[in-house]
């Protein structure tokens, strides 16, 4: 088997070949049809400007299609010739592996008991020491000691009334009573 693909298996080659043949066929049909129409109407004496002058334009279009198809056919032949001159890439023959040449003293890893073991404690990566200029933020995970949902639904028999006002946080200054917010 050769290392290079055959030209016959190339999709662009077939598109070029079939497109060229289709162009030649359509062009030949246009030329033959319009010339026969022009000849019959001119000989009968019933020719109009549409058959004579329009027919000449269609014949020119058909001739252009025939020419394009012929150029495509020449290109496909040229590609075939060039492909035959391109040498095939040298294929390196790889010798089959001789499985009997392996050392018979070596046993598989699973049989010797050197299987992978999982450490008892997880390995924790050491974090970098905090920089003196940056504040250290310590947060504890939010773990509830009791379930968030009570087993029995809570029914309030009396509304809860706060007896003491809540303490203001440090550094809090209340707004003045006569300021712009009070107006």
KEVEXVEX-860654 format. One record per residue (C-alpha): residue in one letter; residue number from 0; x negated, y negated, z. Coordinates in nm, 3 decimals. Layout:
<atom><residu>A</residu><num>NUM</num><c1>X</c1><c2>Y</c2><c3>Z</c3></atom>
...
//
This chain:
<atom><residu>X</residu><num>0</num><c1>0.000</c1><c2>0.000</c2><c3>0.000</c3></atom>
<atom><residu>X</residu><num>1</num><c1>-0.134</c1><c2>-0.345</c2><c3>-0.084</c3></atom>
<atom><residu>X</residu><num>2</num><c1>-0.172</c1><c2>-0.620</c2><c3>0.174</c3></atom>
<atom><residu>X</residu><num>3</num><c1>-0.020</c1><c2>-0.890</c2><c3>-0.046</c3></atom>
<atom><residu>X</residu><num>4</num><c1>0.351</c1><c2>-0.905</c2><c3>-0.116</c3></atom>
<atom><residu>X</residu><num>5</num><c1>0.464</c1><c2>-0.828</c2><c3>-0.464</c3></atom>
<atom><residu>X</residu><num>6</num><c1>0.595</c1><c2>-1.110</c2><c3>-0.683</c3></atom>
<atom><residu>X</residu><num>7</num><c1>0.906</c1><c2>-0.905</c2><c3>-0.755</c3></atom>
<atom><residu>X</residu><num>8</num><c1>1.003</c1><c2>-0.936</c2><c3>-0.386</c3></atom>
<atom><residu>X</residu><num>9</num><c1>0.972</c1><c2>-1.317</c2><c3>-0.384</c3></atom>
<atom><residu>X</residu><num>10</num><c1>1.308</c1><c2>-1.494</c2><c3>-0.353</c3></atom>
<atom><residu>X</residu><num>11</num><c1>1.184</c1><c2>-1.827</c2><c3>-0.499</c3></atom>
<atom><residu>X</residu><num>12</num><c1>1.052</c1><c2>-1.638</c2><c3>-0.803</c3></atom>
<atom><residu>X</residu><num>13</num><c1>1.394</c1><c2>-1.487</c2><c3>-0.867</c3></atom>
<atom><residu>X</residu><num>14</num><c1>1.569</c1><c2>-1.820</c2><c3>-0.814</c3></atom>
<atom><residu>X</residu><num>15</num><c1>1.339</c1><c2>-1.980</c2><c3>-1.071</c3></atom>
<atom><residu>X</residu><num>16</num><c1>1.389</c1><c2>-1.696</c2><c3>-1.319</c3></atom>
<atom><residu>X</residu><num>17</num><c1>1.769</c1><c2>-1.678</c2><c3>-1.284</c3></atom>
<atom><residu>X</residu><num>18</num><c1>1.805</c1><c2>-2.057</c2><c3>-1.284</c3></atom>
<atom><residu>X</residu><num>19</num><c1>1.601</c1><c2>-2.079</c2><c3>-1.603</c3></atom>
<atom><residu>X</residu><num>20</num><c1>1.811</c1><c2>-1.813</c2><c3>-1.774</c3></atom>
<atom><residu>X</residu><num>21</num><c1>2.134</c1><c2>-1.982</c2><c3>-1.662</c3></atom>
<atom><residu>X</residu><num>22</num><c1>2.011</c1><c2>-2.319</c2><c3>-1.790</c3></atom>
<atom><residu>X</residu><num>23</num><c1>1.926</c1><c2>-2.169</c2><c3>-2.128</c3></atom>
<atom><residu>X</residu><num>24</num><c1>2.266</c1><c2>-1.994</c2><c3>-2.148</c3></atom>
<atom><residu>X</residu><num>25</num><c1>2.468</c1><c2>-2.306</c2><c3>-2.060</c3></atom>
<atom><residu>X</residu><num>26</num><c1>2.262</c1><c2>-2.524</c2><c3>-2.294</c3></atom>
<atom><residu>X</residu><num>27</num><c1>2.299</c1><c2>-2.278</c2><c3>-2.582</c3></atom>
<atom><residu>X</residu><num>28</num><c1>2.676</c1><c2>-2.254</c2><c3>-2.523</c3></atom>
<atom><residu>X</residu><num>29</num><c1>2.710</c1><c2>-2.635</c2><c3>-2.528</c3></atom>
<atom><residu>X</residu><num>30</num><c1>2.505</c1><c2>-2.673</c2><c3>-2.847</c3></atom>
<atom><residu>X</residu><num>31</num><c1>2.679</c1><c2>-2.392</c2><c3>-3.037</c3></atom>
<atom><residu>X</residu><num>32</num><c1>3.028</c1><c2>-2.497</c2><c3>-2.927</c3></atom>
<atom><residu>X</residu><num>33</num><c1>2.989</c1><c2>-2.867</c2><c3>-3.013</c3></atom>
<atom><residu>X</residu><num>34</num><c1>2.814</c1><c2>-2.806</c2><c3>-3.346</c3></atom>
<atom><residu>X</residu><num>35</num><c1>3.085</c1><c2>-2.561</c2><c3>-3.455</c3></atom>
<atom><residu>X</residu><num>36</num><c1>3.356</c1><c2>-2.811</c2><c3>-3.351</c3></atom>
<atom><residu>X</residu><num>37</num><c1>3.182</c1><c2>-3.093</c2><c3>-3.542</c3></atom>
<atom><residu>X</residu><num>38</num><c1>3.138</c1><c2>-2.878</c2><c3>-3.854</c3></atom>
<atom><residu>X</residu><num>39</num><c1>3.499</c1><c2>-2.761</c2><c3>-3.862</c3></atom>
<atom><residu>X</residu><num>40</num><c1>3.649</c1><c2>-3.108</c2><c3>-3.806</c3></atom>
<atom><residu>X</residu><num>41</num><c1>3.414</c1><c2>-3.279</c2><c3>-4.053</c3></atom>
<atom><residu>X</residu><num>42</num><c1>3.491</c1><c2>-3.022</c2><c3>-4.325</c3></atom>
<atom><residu>X</residu><num>43</num><c1>3.867</c1><c2>-3.047</c2><c3>-4.264</c3></atom>
<atom><residu>X</residu><num>44</num><c1>3.857</c1><c2>-3.424</c2><c3>-4.274</c3></atom>
<atom><residu>X</residu><num>45</num><c1>4.025</c1><c2>-3.446</c2><c3>-3.932</c3></atom>
<atom><residu>X</residu><num>46</num><c1>3.715</c1><c2>-3.555</c2><c3>-3.742</c3></atom>
<atom><residu>X</residu><num>47</num><c1>3.756</c1><c2>-3.833</c2><c3>-3.489</c3></atom>
<atom><residu>X</residu><num>48</num><c1>3.497</c1><c2>-4.039</c2><c3>-3.306</c3></atom>
<atom><residu>X</residu><num>49</num><c1>3.531</c1><c2>-3.818</c2><c3>-2.999</c3></atom>
<atom><residu>X</residu><num>50</num><c1>3.428</c1><c2>-3.503</c2><c3>-3.186</c3></atom>
<atom><residu>X</residu><num>51</num><c1>3.151</c1><c2>-3.668</c2><c3>-3.384</c3></atom>
<atom><residu>X</residu><num>52</num><c1>2.991</c1><c2>-3.915</c2><c3>-3.141</c3></atom>
<atom><residu>X</residu><num>53</num><c1>3.085</c1><c2>-3.735</c2><c3>-2.820</c3></atom>
<atom><residu>X</residu><num>54</num><c1>2.975</c1><c2>-3.404</c2><c3>-2.973</c3></atom>
<atom><residu>X</residu><num>55</num><c1>2.632</c1><c2>-3.547</c2><c3>-3.051</c3></atom>
<atom><residu>X</residu><num>56</num><c1>2.587</c1><c2>-3.648</c2><c3>-2.685</c3></atom>
<atom><residu>X</residu><num>57</num><c1>2.691</c1><c2>-3.303</c2><c3>-2.564</c3></atom>
<atom><residu>X</residu><num>58</num><c1>2.450</c1><c2>-3.141</c2><c3>-2.808</c3></atom>
<atom><residu>X</residu><num>59</num><c1>2.170</c1><c2>-3.358</c2><c3>-2.665</c3></atom>
<atom><residu>X</residu><num>60</num><c1>2.259</c1><c2>-3.251</c2><c3>-2.310</c3></atom>
<atom><residu>X</residu><num>61</num><c1>2.266</c1><c2>-2.886</c2><c3>-2.419</c3></atom>
<atom><residu>X</residu><num>62</num><c1>1.926</c1><c2>-2.921</c2><c3>-2.585</c3></atom>
<atom><residu>X</residu><num>63</num><c1>1.782</c1><c2>-3.071</c2><c3>-2.264</c3></atom>
<atom><residu>X</residu><num>64</num><c1>1.920</c1><c2>-2.776</c2><c3>-2.065</c3></atom>
<atom><residu>X</residu><num>65</num><c1>1.765</c1><c2>-2.531</c2><c3>-2.310</c3></atom>
<atom><residu>X</residu><num>66</num><c1>1.431</c1><c2>-2.711</c2><c3>-2.281</c3></atom>
<atom><residu>X</residu><num>67</num><c1>1.441</c1><c2>-2.707</c2><c3>-1.899</c3></atom>
<atom><residu>X</residu><num>68</num><c1>1.524</c1><c2>-2.336</c2><c3>-1.902</c3></atom>
<atom><residu>X</residu><num>69</num><c1>1.233</c1><c2>-2.263</c2><c3>-2.135</c3></atom>
<atom><residu>X</residu><num>70</num><c1>0.997</c1><c2>-2.457</c2><c3>-1.907</c3></atom>
<atom><residu>X</residu><num>71</num><c1>1.124</c1><c2>-2.247</c2><c3>-1.614</c3></atom>
<atom><residu>X</residu><num>72</num><c1>1.066</c1><c2>-1.924</c2><c3>-1.806</c3></atom>
<atom><residu>X</residu><num>73</num><c1>0.712</c1><c2>-2.032</c2><c3>-1.890</c3></atom>
<atom><residu>X</residu><num>74</num><c1>0.656</c1><c2>-2.114</c2><c3>-1.522</c3></atom>
<atom><residu>X</residu><num>75</num><c1>0.774</c1><c2>-1.767</c2><c3>-1.415</c3></atom>
<atom><residu>X</residu><num>76</num><c1>0.543</c1><c2>-1.603</c2><c3>-1.667</c3></atom>
<atom><residu>X</residu><num>77</num><c1>0.257</c1><c2>-1.826</c2><c3>-1.551</c3></atom>
<atom><residu>X</residu><num>78</num><c1>0.322</c1><c2>-1.728</c2><c3>-1.188</c3></atom>
<atom><residu>X</residu><num>79</num><c1>0.317</c1><c2>-1.361</c2><c3>-1.283</c3></atom>
<atom><residu>X</residu><num>80</num><c1>-0.017</c1><c2>-1.400</c2><c3>-1.460</c3></atom>
<atom><residu>X</residu><num>81</num><c1>-0.170</c1><c2>-1.599</c2><c3>-1.173</c3></atom>
<atom><residu>X</residu><num>82</num><c1>-0.050</c1><c2>-1.345</c2><c3>-0.918</c3></atom>
<atom><residu>X</residu><num>83</num><c1>-0.227</c1><c2>-1.068</c2><c3>-1.108</c3></atom>
<atom><residu>X</residu><num>84</num><c1>-0.559</c1><c2>-1.258</c2><c3>-1.087</c3></atom>
<atom><residu>X</residu><num>85</num><c1>-0.542</c1><c2>-1.316</c2><c3>-0.711</c3></atom>
<atom><residu>X</residu><num>86</num><c1>-0.738</c1><c2>-1.038</c2><c3>-0.542</c3></atom>
<atom><residu>X</residu><num>87</num><c1>-0.573</c1><c2>-0.844</c2><c3>-0.265</c3></atom>
<atom><residu>X</residu><num>88</num><c1>-0.699</c1><c2>-0.918</c2><c3>0.084</c3></atom>
<atom><residu>X</residu><num>89</num><c1>-0.936</c1><c2>-0.655</c2><c3>0.219</c3></atom>
<atom><residu>X</residu><num>90</num><c1>-0.750</c1><c2>-0.431</c2><c3>0.457</c3></atom>
<atom><residu>X</residu><num>91</num><c1>-0.953</c1><c2>-0.311</c2><c3>0.752</c3></atom>
<atom><residu>X</residu><num>92</num><c1>-0.896</c1><c2>0.056</c2><c3>0.812</c3></atom>
<atom><residu>X</residu><num>93</num><c1>-0.861</c1><c2>0.125</c2><c3>1.181</c3></atom>
<atom><residu>X</residu><num>94</num><c1>-0.958</c1><c2>0.470</c2><c3>1.297</c3></atom>
<atom><residu>X</residu><num>95</num><c1>-0.702</c1><c2>0.656</c2><c3>1.499</c3></atom>
<atom><residu>X</residu><num>96</num><c1>-0.758</c1><c2>0.668</c2><c3>1.874</c3></atom>
<atom><residu>X</residu><num>97</num><c1>-0.907</c1><c2>0.990</c2><c3>1.999</c3></atom>
<atom><residu>X</residu><num>98</num><c1>-0.705</c1><c2>1.052</c2><c3>2.314</c3></atom>
<atom><residu>X</residu><num>99</num><c1>-0.906</c1><c2>1.360</c2><c3>2.405</c3></atom>
<atom><residu>X</residu><num>100</num><c1>-1.224</c1><c2>1.152</c2><c3>2.442</c3></atom>
<atom><residu>X</residu><num>101</num><c1>-1.100</c1><c2>0.983</c2><c3>2.761</c3></atom>
<atom><residu>X</residu><num>102</num><c1>-1.263</c1><c2>1.091</c2><c3>3.079</c3></atom>
<atom><residu>X</residu><num>103</num><c1>-1.054</c1><c2>1.362</c2><c3>3.236</c3></atom>
<atom><residu>X</residu><num>104</num><c1>-1.177</c1><c2>1.270</c2><c3>3.588</c3></atom>
<atom><residu>X</residu><num>105</num><c1>-0.987</c1><c2>0.942</c2><c3>3.592</c3></atom>
<atom><residu>X</residu><num>106</num><c1>-0.641</c1><c2>0.981</c2><c3>3.738</c3></atom>
<atom><residu>X</residu><num>107</num><c1>-0.357</c1><c2>0.733</c2><c3>3.707</c3></atom>
<atom><residu>X</residu><num>108</num><c1>-0.330</c1><c2>0.470</c2><c3>3.982</c3></atom>
<atom><residu>X</residu><num>109</num><c1>0.004</c1><c2>0.598</c2><c3>4.110</c3></atom>
<atom><residu>X</residu><num>110</num><c1>-0.135</c1><c2>0.946</c2><c3>4.166</c3></atom>
<atom><residu>X</residu><num>111</num><c1>-0.430</c1><c2>0.826</c2><c3>4.378</c3></atom>
<atom><residu>X</residu><num>112</num><c1>-0.212</c1><c2>0.632</c2><c3>4.620</c3></atom>
<atom><residu>X</residu><num>113</num><c1>-0.349</c1><c2>0.288</c2><c3>4.532</c3></atom>
<atom><residu>X</residu><num>114</num><c1>-0.009</c1><c2>0.147</c2><c3>4.460</c3></atom>
<atom><residu>X</residu><num>115</num><c1>0.066</c1><c2>-0.218</c2><c3>4.518</c3></atom>
<atom><residu>X</residu><num>116</num><c1>0.159</c1><c2>-0.300</c2><c3>4.876</c3></atom>
<atom><residu>X</residu><num>117</num><c1>0.367</c1><c2>-0.589</c2><c3>5.003</c3></atom>
<atom><residu>X</residu><num>118</num><c1>0.215</c1><c2>-0.783</c2><c3>5.297</c3></atom>
<atom><residu>X</residu><num>119</num><c1>0.412</c1><c2>-0.768</c2><c3>5.624</c3></atom>
<atom><residu>X</residu><num>120</num><c1>0.416</c1><c2>-1.146</c2><c3>5.672</c3></atom>
<atom><residu>X</residu><num>121</num><c1>0.478</c1><c2>-1.394</c2><c3>5.391</c3></atom>
<atom><residu>X</residu><num>122</num><c1>0.183</c1><c2>-1.600</c2><c3>5.281</c3></atom>
<atom><residu>X</residu><num>123</num><c1>0.234</c1><c2>-1.970</c2><c3>5.362</c3></atom>
<atom><residu>X</residu><num>124</num><c1>0.039</c1><c2>-2.226</c2><c3>5.168</c3></atom>
<atom><residu>X</residu><num>125</num><c1>-0.147</c1><c2>-2.477</c2><c3>5.381</c3></atom>
<atom><residu>X</residu><num>126</num><c1>-0.012</c1><c2>-2.827</c2><c3>5.331</c3></atom>
<atom><residu>X</residu><num>127</num><c1>-0.248</c1><c2>-3.118</c2><c3>5.286</c3></atom>
<atom><residu>X</residu><num>128</num><c1>-0.320</c1><c2>-3.326</c2><c3>5.594</c3></atom>
<atom><residu>X</residu><num>129</num><c1>-0.108</c1><c2>-3.645</c2><c3>5.605</c3></atom>
<atom><residu>X</residu><num>130</num><c1>-0.274</c1><c2>-3.971</c2><c3>5.511</c3></atom>
<atom><residu>X</residu><num>131</num><c1>-0.311</c1><c2>-4.215</c2><c3>5.801</c3></atom>
<atom><residu>X</residu><num>132</num><c1>-0.139</c1><c2>-4.501</c2><c3>5.612</c3></atom>
<atom><residu>X</residu><num>133</num><c1>0.171</c1><c2>-4.304</c2><c3>5.526</c3></atom>
<atom><residu>X</residu><num>134</num><c1>0.434</c1><c2>-4.219</c2><c3>5.788</c3></atom>
<atom><residu>X</residu><num>135</num><c1>0.492</c1><c2>-3.853</c2><c3>5.856</c3></atom>
<atom><residu>X</residu><num>136</num><c1>0.853</c1><c2>-3.753</c2><c3>5.809</c3></atom>
<atom><residu>X</residu><num>137</num><c1>0.957</c1><c2>-3.452</c2><c3>6.010</c3></atom>
<atom><residu>X</residu><num>138</num><c1>1.293</c1><c2>-3.302</c2><c3>5.945</c3></atom>
<atom><residu>X</residu><num>139</num><c1>1.452</c1><c2>-2.995</c2><c3>6.083</c3></atom>
<atom><residu>X</residu><num>140</num><c1>1.697</c1><c2>-2.793</c2><c3>5.883</c3></atom>
<atom><residu>X</residu><num>141</num><c1>2.060</c1><c2>-2.840</c2><c3>5.975</c3></atom>
<atom><residu>X</residu><num>142</num><c1>2.147</c1><c2>-2.510</c2><c3>6.138</c3></atom>
<atom><residu>X</residu><num>143</num><c1>2.468</c1><c2>-2.484</c2><c3>6.331</c3></atom>
<atom><residu>X</residu><num>144</num><c1>2.453</c1><c2>-2.273</c2><c3>6.645</c3></atom>
<atom><residu>X</residu><num>145</num><c1>2.830</c1><c2>-2.221</c2><c3>6.628</c3></atom>
<atom><residu>X</residu><num>146</num><c1>3.040</c1><c2>-2.159</c2><c3>6.322</c3></atom>
<atom><residu>X</residu><num>147</num><c1>3.173</c1><c2>-2.472</c2><c3>6.154</c3></atom>
<atom><residu>X</residu><num>148</num><c1>3.528</c1><c2>-2.336</c2><c3>6.142</c3></atom>
<atom><residu>X</residu><num>149</num><c1>3.693</c1><c2>-2.239</c2><c3>6.467</c3></atom>
<atom><residu>X</residu><num>150</num><c1>3.863</c1><c2>-1.903</c2><c3>6.486</c3></atom>
<atom><residu>X</residu><num>151</num><c1>4.183</c1><c2>-2.068</c2><c3>6.613</c3></atom>
<atom><residu>X</residu><num>152</num><c1>4.327</c1><c2>-2.381</c2><c3>6.455</c3></atom>
<atom><residu>X</residu><num>153</num><c1>4.280</c1><c2>-2.692</c2><c3>6.669</c3></atom>
<atom><residu>X</residu><num>154</num><c1>4.605</c1><c2>-2.862</c2><c3>6.763</c3></atom>
<atom><residu>X</residu><num>155</num><c1>4.581</c1><c2>-3.203</c2><c3>6.922</c3></atom>
<atom><residu>X</residu><num>156</num><c1>4.841</c1><c2>-3.241</c2><c3>7.191</c3></atom>
<atom><residu>X</residu><num>157</num><c1>4.742</c1><c2>-3.596</c2><c3>7.281</c3></atom>
<atom><residu>X</residu><num>158</num><c1>4.564</c1><c2>-3.852</c2><c3>7.068</c3></atom>
<atom><residu>X</residu><num>159</num><c1>4.202</c1><c2>-3.900</c2><c3>7.163</c3></atom>
<atom><residu>X</residu><num>160</num><c1>4.140</c1><c2>-4.240</c2><c3>7.318</c3></atom>
<atom><residu>X</residu><num>161</num><c1>3.789</c1><c2>-4.374</c2><c3>7.359</c3></atom>
<atom><residu>X</residu><num>162</num><c1>3.737</c1><c2>-4.501</c2><c3>7.712</c3></atom>
<atom><residu>X</residu><num>163</num><c1>3.395</c1><c2>-4.654</c2><c3>7.659</c3></atom>
<atom><residu>X</residu><num>164</num><c1>3.281</c1><c2>-4.856</c2><c3>7.360</c3></atom>
<atom><residu>X</residu><num>165</num><c1>3.004</c1><c2>-4.699</c2><c3>7.161</c3></atom>
<atom><residu>X</residu><num>166</num><c1>2.658</c1><c2>-4.833</c2><c3>7.234</c3></atom>
<atom><residu>X</residu><num>167</num><c1>2.511</c1><c2>-5.057</c2><c3>6.963</c3></atom>
<atom><residu>X</residu><num>168</num><c1>2.187</c1><c2>-4.940</c2><c3>6.803</c3></atom>
<atom><residu>X</residu><num>169</num><c1>1.860</c1><c2>-5.106</c2><c3>6.900</c3></atom>
<atom><residu>X</residu><num>170</num><c1>1.797</c1><c2>-5.437</c2><c3>6.726</c3></atom>
<atom><residu>X</residu><num>171</num><c1>2.166</c1><c2>-5.487</c2><c3>6.638</c3></atom>
<atom><residu>X</residu><num>172</num><c1>2.292</c1><c2>-5.842</c2><c3>6.668</c3></atom>
<atom><residu>X</residu><num>173</num><c1>2.667</c1><c2>-5.897</c2><c3>6.633</c3></atom>
<atom><residu>X</residu><num>174</num><c1>2.791</c1><c2>-6.166</c2><c3>6.396</c3></atom>
<atom><residu>X</residu><num>175</num><c1>2.893</c1><c2>-6.496</c2><c3>6.560</c3></atom>
<atom><residu>X</residu><num>176</num><c1>3.263</c1><c2>-6.536</c2><c3>6.618</c3></atom>
<atom><residu>X</residu><num>177</num><c1>3.274</c1><c2>-6.880</c2><c3>6.454</c3></atom>
<atom><residu>X</residu><num>178</num><c1>3.060</c1><c2>-6.793</c2><c3>6.147</c3></atom>
<atom><residu>X</residu><num>179</num><c1>3.164</c1><c2>-6.775</c2><c3>5.781</c3></atom>
<atom><residu>X</residu><num>180</num><c1>3.285</c1><c2>-6.418</c2><c3>5.817</c3></atom>
<atom><residu>X</residu><num>181</num><c1>3.544</c1><c2>-6.525</c2><c3>6.074</c3></atom>
<atom><residu>X</residu><num>182</num><c1>3.706</c1><c2>-6.782</c2><c3>5.843</c3></atom>
//
